[in-house]
Structure formats: C-alpha cells, structure tokens
Amino acid sequence: MKTRFRVFPKASIGVYLFAIVLAIALPILAFVALLLVQLENNERHGLEKDAIQDALALAGSVDRQLQDMATTLRLLSTSPELEKNDLAAFHDRTHGALASQSLFVTLVDAEGQQLLNTRTPFGSALNRLSDQQVLQRALDAKKIEVSDVFIGATSGEAVFNVIKPLDGSSAGAALIITQNAGDLSRLVSADGLPPEWSAAVLDSSGHVVSTGGAANLNTGTLFNERIRPTLPRRAGSSKTTVCVQANSLDTPKFLDGPGRSSSGALSPQPTSPS
C-alpha cells in the first residue's frame, strides 16, 4: 500500500486565501511603519533645528544686554567724579543717567562694603554685599563677572549684578550695575515661537531667570525636574543656559551663553542689598 504525504496541511480555501493576503500585506505594513518612523524622525529633526536657531537668537540677545552693561561700567569707571573721589557728584550724575533704564550702580570696597548705591539717596546707611564669592572672583581675576540672581533687600525684587573691578582706584574696589531680572523678560519673546513652545534662560542649577511661551514660569522657579539633569554643567562656570523646548520633544535644546561674555549664574539666594 502506498502512503501519501501532504505538502500542505489540510485546510479550507478561505484559510489559504487569508494566508496569501497576510503574506502580501505584512511587507507593505512593515514598509508603511518604517516610512512613518522616518517621517517622525524628520519632523523631530526639524523641530530640533528650529529649537537650536531660537536658542542661538535668545542667547545672542542676553549676551548683548550683558555686554551693554559691561560697556556702561567701563565708561563709568573713567568718570572724572570717580577719579576725583567725589562720590556725591558721581552718585547724582550716575543716578540721573541710568535711572530711566532701570539700572542702578553700587560702589564697594574690597570687603564688599557698599560705599554708595543709586537706589538710595547718597549718604544712606548701606550694608555689605552678601554675595562675596562673585565679588572676590572678579577682584582675583581682574575681569567683569555676573552674579547669581538674588532678592535685593532694597528693591525686594529678583536682581542680578554685573561687577567690574577698579584697578588702582582710591574711590573703591569695584563698580556694580544692578538690574531687575524681570527686565530680561522683554528679551525672551515668544512671538516667533509656535503656541506650544517655551523659551527660558536658566542658571546652572536649573532655576528660571526669565521665560516666555507656554510654560511661563516665575523668576527663581525650579525648571522642569524631569529635564533638569540634562542641563549642561561646568565646574566653576558662570555662564547662563538658554533653553528652547517644544512639547513634542522629549528633551529641550540647551545652549550655553556665548563664550565672549561671563553671562552669569542666576539662581535665587538669600536676600542681600542691591
């Protein structure tokens, strides 16, 4: 007796037709899935490119603001009143020139004792700066430094200082320009960003200096805890970090403040005179 072997298992025609359709459809579905993944990657790449461009523009704006403040300090350091140690006249002239720009000048000695502050009338009792570290860093390096953001005792607002050492001056050890951190909000414009995007200037510990867009956080607020570990950090760095984020991105795009400036650290600290 001959034994017959079946090449295919016995099944209905419907099952065979389904198997044929499945064999044809699976490669097509796999191709479509691969195409969708590629399209998503291209979209993500476009979003990341836009984020980097926006971060560059924002970093440039912040840097120009700090450079302008540094230039003002250089001009003030050569004023005749300061060279003559006529602090009353220097106070009056500086206050009149900068008050309209919401900029305030402080003169300190090497120990951080304030000698004048244009936020207050000349001759007012003034305290020492609480942020001695940045002052000492500026004096040691003999270059302009930018402080962290702190709550000023005089203004009661979040402020930051730009500090310039005065080499060989008998009037004092350093000149400081103070500005309210909130004034930087005009630089962090969300006008050119899509509705779901956010832009922020952050400090090295992840605190918000200024922000705009969908996530409109207050100055001094800790930024998103989930992405804070991705912040670029450098030991001893005093550079700002610019962050631009779209909600569809897993992580934001960061950009350190341009190297040509010492754009500063900016985190809330205990109240100090400003």
CORCORBEL-V198428 format. One record per residue. N is the residue number from 1. RES is the residue in three letters. PSI is psi in whole degrees, 0 to 359 (* if undefined). OMEGA is omega in whole degrees, 0 to 359 (999 if undefined). NEAR is the number of other ideal C-beta (glycine too) atoms within 12 Angstrom. Layout:
BEGIN
[[N:RES:PSI:OMEGA:NEAR] [N:RES:PSI:OMEGA:NEAR]]
END
This chain:
BEGIN
[[1:MET:132:180:3] [2:LYS:138:179:4] [3:THR:130:179:5] [4:ARG:130:177:7] [5:PHE:134:178:7] [6:ARG:129:176:8] [7:VAL:319:179:6] [8:PHE:144:177:11] [9:PRO:151:180:10] [10:LYS:124:179:10] [11:ALA:167:180:12] [12:SER:162:179:11] [13:ILE:325:179:11] [14:GLY:321:180:10] [15:VAL:318:178:14] [16:TYR:318:179:15] [17:LEU:319:179:13] [18:PHE:320:179:14] [19:ALA:321:179:17] [20:ILE:316:179:13] [21:VAL:318:180:15] [22:LEU:320:180:14] [23:ALA:327:178:13] [24:ILE:320:187:14] [25:ALA:325:185:14] [26:LEU:311:177:14] [27:PRO:323:179:13] [28:ILE:315:179:14] [29:LEU:320:179:15] [30:ALA:320:178:13] [31:PHE:318:179:14] [32:VAL:317:179:14] [33:ALA:317:178:14] [34:LEU:321:179:14] [35:LEU:319:179:14] [36:LEU:319:178:14] [37:VAL:319:179:14] [38:GLN:319:178:14] [39:LEU:320:179:14] [40:GLU:319:178:17] [41:ASN:321:178:14] [42:ASN:319:178:14] [43:GLU:318:179:17] [44:ARG:319:179:20] [45:HIS:320:177:16] [46:GLY:319:178:18] [47:LEU:318:180:28] [48:GLU:321:178:24] [49:LYS:317:177:18] [50:ASP:320:181:25] [51:ALA:319:180:35] [52:ILE:319:179:24] [53:GLN:318:178:21] [54:ASP:322:179:36] [55:ALA:321:178:37] [56:LEU:317:180:23] [57:ALA:317:180:25] [58:LEU:317:179:46] [59:ALA:322:178:36] [60:GLY:321:179:23] [61:SER:316:179:32] [62:VAL:319:181:44] [63:ASP:319:179:31] [64:ARG:322:178:21] [65:GLN:316:180:38] [66:LEU:324:178:40] [67:GLN:321:177:23] [68:ASP:319:179:22] [69:MET:321:178:40] [70:ALA:321:178:31] [71:THR:319:178:20] [72:THR:319:178:29] [73:LEU:320:180:37] [74:ARG:320:179:21] [75:LEU:317:180:21] [76:LEU:325:183:38] [77:SER:344:180:32] [78:THR:11:182:19] [79:SER:143:181:28] [80:PRO:324:181:15] [81:GLU:320:180:26] [82:LEU:320:179:31] [83:GLU:328:179:19] [84:LYS:0:181:15] [85:ASN:29:176:19] [86:ASP:82:188:20] [87:LEU:327:179:32] [88:ALA:313:179:21] [89:ALA:321:178:20] [90:PHE:318:178:35] [91:HIS:311:183:34] [92:ASP:315:182:21] [93:ARG:317:182:24] [94:THR:316:179:36] [95:HIS:317:180:27] [96:GLY:328:183:15] [97:ALA:330:190:21] [98:LEU:346:184:28] [99:ALA:323:181:17] [100:SER:341:178:9] [101:GLN:6:182:21] [102:SER:36:175:22] [103:LEU:139:183:33] [104:PHE:143:187:39] [105:VAL:138:176:46] [106:THR:139:174:50] [107:LEU:130:182:43] [108:VAL:159:173:40] [109:ASP:184:185:27] [110:ALA:338:179:22] [111:GLU:1:179:17] [112:GLY:6:177:31] [113:GLN:127:179:23] [114:GLN:130:179:40] [115:LEU:331:171:37] [116:LEU:157:180:38] [117:ASN:119:185:40] [118:THR:359:171:37] [119:ARG:338:183:33] [120:THR:158:177:25] [121:PRO:149:180:15] [122:PHE:138:181:25] [123:GLY:356:178:14] [124:SER:152:177:17] [125:ALA:129:184:16] [126:LEU:150:180:28] [127:ASN:176:174:22] [128:ARG:154:174:21] [129:LEU:140:178:42] [130:SER:335:181:25] [131:ASP:74:182:41] [132:GLN:335:186:25] [133:GLN:313:181:24] [134:VAL:320:177:39] [135:LEU:313:181:38] [136:GLN:323:178:22] [137:ARG:319:178:27] [138:ALA:318:180:36] [139:LEU:320:180:29] [140:ASP:317:183:17] [141:ALA:344:182:19] [142:LYS:45:177:17] [143:LYS:166:183:22] [144:ILE:135:177:36] [145:GLU:157:178:39] [146:VAL:134:185:46] [147:SER:173:168:47] [148:ASP:163:172:38] [149:VAL:138:177:43] [150:PHE:167:179:38] [151:ILE:115:182:27] [152:GLY:135:180:36] [153:ALA:325:181:26] [154:THR:314:183:27] [155:SER:331:185:28] [156:GLY:15:181:16] [157:GLU:165:176:26] [158:ALA:124:183:36] [159:VAL:168:171:44] [160:PHE:156:183:51] [161:ASN:142:167:53] [162:VAL:121:191:42] [163:ILE:129:176:46] [164:LYS:122:176:40] [165:PRO:146:176:31] [166:LEU:103:185:33] [167:ASP:115:176:20] [168:GLY:16:180:11] [169:SER:138:177:27] [170:SER:348:182:16] [171:ALA:325:182:30] [172:GLY:180:183:35] [173:ALA:331:184:32] [174:ALA:149:172:45] [175:LEU:142:182:47] [176:ILE:132:169:50] [177:ILE:131:179:43] [178:THR:138:174:46] [179:GLN:146:176:42] [180:ASN:134:180:30] [181:ALA:329:180:45] [182:GLY:337:179:27] [183:ASP:341:178:27] [184:LEU:348:182:39] [185:SER:332:179:29] [186:ARG:339:178:19] [187:LEU:334:182:32] [188:VAL:71:183:40] [189:SER:138:177:21] [190:ALA:9:184:26] [191:ASP:322:183:15] [192:GLY:4:182:18] [193:LEU:148:172:30] [194:PRO:160:186:22] [195:PRO:328:185:13] [196:GLU:5:183:15] [197:TRP:154:177:33] [198:SER:148:175:37] [199:ALA:142:182:47] [200:ALA:149:169:50] [201:VAL:123:185:48] [202:LEU:160:173:51] [203:ASP:180:185:43] [204:SER:342:179:31] [205:SER:8:175:25] [206:GLY:15:176:33] [207:HIS:145:181:35] [208:VAL:128:171:39] [209:VAL:309:177:52] [210:SER:150:183:42] [211:THR:159:177:38] [212:GLY:161:180:31] [213:GLY:206:187:30] [214:ALA:315:180:21] [215:ALA:82:184:28] [216:ASN:84:185:19] [217:LEU:153:179:27] [218:ASN:152:176:21] [219:THR:133:180:34] [220:GLY:350:180:29] [221:THR:141:174:27] [222:LEU:133:180:21] [223:PHE:174:182:37] [224:ASN:117:183:27] [225:GLU:328:184:11] [226:ARG:326:184:14] [227:ILE:355:180:25] [228:ARG:324:179:25] [229:PRO:342:180:14] [230:THR:359:180:21] [231:LEU:134:174:33] [232:PRO:132:181:26] [233:ARG:145:173:20] [234:ARG:131:180:15] [235:ALA:127:178:8] [236:GLY:5:182:14] [237:SER:147:176:23] [238:SER:25:182:37] [239:LYS:148:173:35] [240:THR:163:172:51] [241:THR:131:176:42] [242:VAL:134:182:45] [243:CYS:129:171:46] [244:VAL:128:186:42] [245:GLN:133:168:40] [246:ALA:143:183:31] [247:ASN:336:181:21] [248:SER:353:177:20] [249:LEU:140:178:29] [250:ASP:320:180:17] [251:THR:151:181:23] [252:PRO:170:175:37] [253:LYS:127:182:35] [254:PHE:153:176:36] [255:LEU:123:176:33] [256:ASP:150:175:31] [257:GLY:143:183:39] [258:PRO:140:187:25] [259:GLY:342:184:15] [260:ARG:352:178:16] [261:SER:162:174:29] [262:SER:49:184:33] [263:SER:131:210:43] [264:GLY:166:174:44] [265:ALA:151:181:37] [266:LEU:83:178:45] [267:SER:147:183:34] [268:PRO:137:181:30] [269:GLN:172:180:30] [270:PRO:152:182:15] [271:THR:134:178:20] [272:SER:156:180:37] [273:PRO:147:178:33] [274:SER:*:999:42]]
END
